[in-house]
Amino acid sequence: MIDITDTQKIGVGLAGFGMTFLFLGVLLLFDKGLLAIGNILFISGLACVIGLQRTFFFFFQRHKVKASVAFFGGIIIVLAGWPMIGMVAEIYGFLLLFRGFLPAAVNFMRMVPVLGTLLSLPVIRGLVDRIAGDNGRNMGDHLA
């Protein structure tokens, strides 16, 4: 079993609160304050979970420069007062940064009872498959 340190537990909480604040910021018509707090909490949570050095190397690898510039540029744009444009840039950067992880995350979410049913709806399935880079393969296809 994997031992999780207290710092990693705090990091998961910070990242979770960050995602919650980001969701509320978008839900409340791109509230600049909530989006800024969500970004700060998410980045600090990620740093706590994987460590400061790994976080730095994750964002500043040569092949991830474009994605990191889009992500951090989006944060700066949000803080400057244009939350909708900033969030578009952040989402683009986020998808580029985490595209290697997205298929695994989507397959995990498809196994969650209610969420899996929602993700199996025809329109949503096509969109999620395209975002995750999934070619119609998921963990449930071998059962059919």
N, C-alpha and C positions, 0 to 999 in steps of 0.2 A: 504494500500500500504506500502511496505517496504521502510524505509528511508535508503539511502546509504550515508555514510559519505564520506568526501573528501579523507580520507586515503584509504578507500575501492576503490574509483574510481581510485586513483593513483595505487593501488595494481592490479586492473584489467589491467590497461595499462602496468604496469611492467611485469605481467605474459604474456600478449599478445606479448610484445616485446621479452620476453624470448623465447616463442614458435617460434616466427619468426626467431630469431637468431639461435635457435637449428635447425630449418628446413633448413635455409641457410647453416649452418655448415655441415649438412649431404649432402645437395645438392652439395656443393662445395668440395666433396670428403673428408669429415670429417676434416674440418679445425679446428684445435685445439683452436685457438683464439675465433672464433665465437661460438663454443660449450661451452667454458668456460664462455663467457659473457652471453650466453643464459641460462646456469644453474644458474648463480648468479641472473640474472633478474627474472627467474621463481620462485626461492626460496624466494627472497625478495618480489615479488608480492604476493605470497601465504601468507607470513607473514603479509603483509599489509591488505589483504582481510579478513583473519580470526583472526588476532591478534597473537602476539608473543607467548603468553602462550598456546593458542589452537594449534598453529603450532608445538610447542615443544611436547605437549601431543599427537598430531596426529602421529608424526614420532617415538616417543619413548614409545609406548604402548608395553606391553609384547608380545602380539600376532603378532606384526608387526616388531619385531626385525630383522628377516631374510630379510624382504623387505627393511627396512631402511638401513641395512648394504649393501645390493646390490645396492641401489640407491646412497647412499653417497660414497660407494666404487667406483662406476662407475664414479662419479664426480672426485674423487681423481685420478683415473686411467687416465681420460681425461687430467687433469691438469699435470700429470706426463709425458704425451707425447704419450700415446697409445689410440688415440681417438676411433678407431673402437671397441676395446675390452671394453673400458669404456662405450660406448654407448649401447652395448649389455647388460652389467650389469645394466646400468641405466634403460633401457626399461624393463628388467625383474623385477627390483625393483619397477618401476612405475606401471606395471600391477598388481603386488601383492598388492601394497599400495592402489590403486584406483579401485580394482576389484569390490567392492560393488557399486561404482558409475558408472562403465562402462555400464551396461545395460540401465540405464536411459539416459546416454549421447548418446548411440547409437540410442535409440528410438527417442530422440530429433533430431539427425542428419538425421534420416530417414524421418522426416517431412519437412525438408528443401527441396525446390523444386528440384534443380539440384543435390545436394548432395544425396538426397533420391533416385533418379533414379540411380545414380552411385552405391550406396550401395545395390541396388536391383539386380544388375547383378549377375548371378549364382555363379561365382567363388569368387567374392568379398563378396557376402552375406554369403557364408559358412565360409569364413575366419573371417569376422567380428562377426558372431554369435559365433564362437568358442572362439575368444578373449574376447568377452563380457560375455560369459557364458550364452548366450541366448539359450533356448531350442526350437527355432523355433517360439517363441511367440514374437510378437511385437505389437505395437499399431494399425497397419493396418490390422491385421489378423481377427479381429472381423467384419470387413466390408465386407469380401468376402462371 
